[in-house]
Amino acid sequence: MNNAAFIVAVSILGVMPGLRAAAAADADADARRGADFFEGQRCLVCHSVKGSGAAKAPDLSRRLDRNYTPAGIAARMWDHAPVMWAAMAKDNMPIPQVHPDEAADLFAFFYAARYFEKPGEAQRGKRFLQDKRCTECHSIGGVGGSVGPPVEKWESLAAPIILIERMWNQQTQMHNAMAARGIPWPTVNPQELTDMLVYLQNLPETRGTEHFLLLPLPAQGETLFRDKGCIECHRGALALENHLGDSTLTDVAAAMWNHAPQMRQPPPMLTITEWRQLVSYVWAKQFFATRGDATRGHKVFDTKKCAVCHNDASTGAPNLSKPAEPYSAITIVSALWLHGPVMLKMMQEKHIVWPQLTQSEMANVIAYLNSR
């Protein structure tokens, strides 16, 4: 399977709740390993990714309704688990044992495959670049302005972190260049930015660019957030943890671009390494965490009859009391594959239907489990 264009080395274990209990502190989550695990467990017998594999089940990189959060991935996998297990049994395939570190690698792989992003459209992206007058400064295929670097030289097309870094560090120069030409600072929503990236990343000159995402462990990001003065503005109602839940990096980049004129000038300069540390601290921990309503989650837990087994010690099922580390979509996926077949058998014996969970219900259940 050719995943060269979708390699992600995501060292974010420290910001993925619930993983440290089952993995070494220095472990990471890596999309290359996730892709290898996905293939090694013969998932491609049914699924395809970027055109590789079978077409019995959805292509995981091309779903038009993907727009999932991590909790949404967990819910979709949960809902279809009995069907998948039955298909595996029919083909004499063993059910994979997915441990938390392997689940983390799978989520990194899903992120690399843009499973959490809204679909983009190249033609809309091309119109956006023209309408916003971007080509007056940047050339595309030798056509356009020469004030800024030509598109085929944009390193930011390879990684969303670099895109954010360029938007931040070059905002003053771009603002001055646009003002000199009477070009107003354009606003951009996440969909427009996604469309632009889809267009630019599929030009003949850029189509072979390797896409990647590298996020280090977040310890140094917290120090940078304070030392660079970010905390002076982003506190209270403006605290980033109140705004970044389930946001993609494209959402973050669009928001930073739109708010650039209102930010402190001149902005503090940040190297790409520092941006990775900051993003790991302020974004990844929010994205891979799960935000839900514990009260509603308690109701789902009861109405879906989870309590029949998990609140009854005689069944042998764990009571799911609050662990040392929080539950997350990652740990739910791991538990599903490690213990799901046994749960299904127990439910069938008790004549309980396998519960179907929406994206929000899964998030709420996780919130409830973390509140017990």
HUHUJO-V358634 format. One line per field, one symbol per residue. phi: phi as a letter, one per 30 degrees, with the letter a starting at -180 (. if undefined). A space follows every 10 residues. Layout:
phi=???
This chain:
phi=.ccedbdbcc dbedcceicd dcbddcdbcb dddddddedd didddccbbh icjdbdbedd cbddcdgcce ddddddddec eedddddddd chcdddccde dddddddddd dddidccddc bddddddddd ddidddcccb iickdbdcdd edcdddddad ddedddeddc dddddddddd cicdddcbce ddddeddddd dcdedcdddd cabbbdeded ddddedddie ddcdbidcdd ddbceidddd ddddddddce dcdecddddb dddddddddd dccddddddb cacddddddd edddiddecd cbdddidddh deddcddaed dddddeddbe eddddddddc hcdedcbded dddddddddd cd
